[in-house]
Amino acid sequence: MPDIDAAIDFYTNILGFRKLKETPRCTRRADNPDAPVFRVYGDRLQEVKVAFLTTGNGVGFELFQFIE
């Protein structure tokens, strides 16, 4: 089972990534039907958790946990 919190922990504590924004955040189609993630992944996706991380050299990194 996907676990975004465990992934965030791994990337920040082991690999030294840094969290950006309020991470993770949950987006529900019912609350925000026009969110870009729903345009990309289609009608089946109803809820997603997203985390925004960065590396030491400023490269952005996103993690997704699709909620069924």
N, C-alpha and C positions, 0 to 999 in steps of 0.2 A: 504494500500500500504506500503511495507517495506521501511524504511528510516534508512539507516545505520548511518547517521549523528546524528539522534535523539537517536539511540541506543548507540553510542559512548558517547554522552553527558550524558545520563543516567548512564552508567557504570562508567564514570570518575567523574562526579560531585556528584552523589548520593551515589555510592558504593565505590568510592575511587580508582578505577582501574587507571592504568597509560598506556598511549599510547606508543607503540614501533614502530620503523621505521616510515616511512612516511605513515600516516594512515588517511583516507582510501586510497587505491590505486586501480585503475581499471586495469583489465586484459582482453584483447580482444583476442579471438581465432585467428582472422585474423592477429594480431601482434605477438602472441606467442602461436602457436598451440600445442607446446609440454609442456605447463605449467601443473604441476601436477593436478591442479583443473579440467582440462578438461579430464584427464584420469579417474578421480574419477566419475565425473558427466555425462560423455558421450557426444554424438554428438549434442544433443539439446541445450546444454549450449553454448552460443556464447560470453557472456560478464558477468563479475562478479566484484563487488567491495568487497575488503577484508580489514578488520581492524585487527590489532594485538594489544592486550592489555595484561597487566599483573596485578596480584593481589599483595598485600603487601608482601606475602610470596613467590613470584616468580613463581606462577602457570601461565602458558600461557593460553590465551583465544583468540579465533578467532571469528569474526563476518563476515557473508557473506550476500551480497545483490545480488541476481541473477537478471540480467537485461534481459528483454525479447526483 
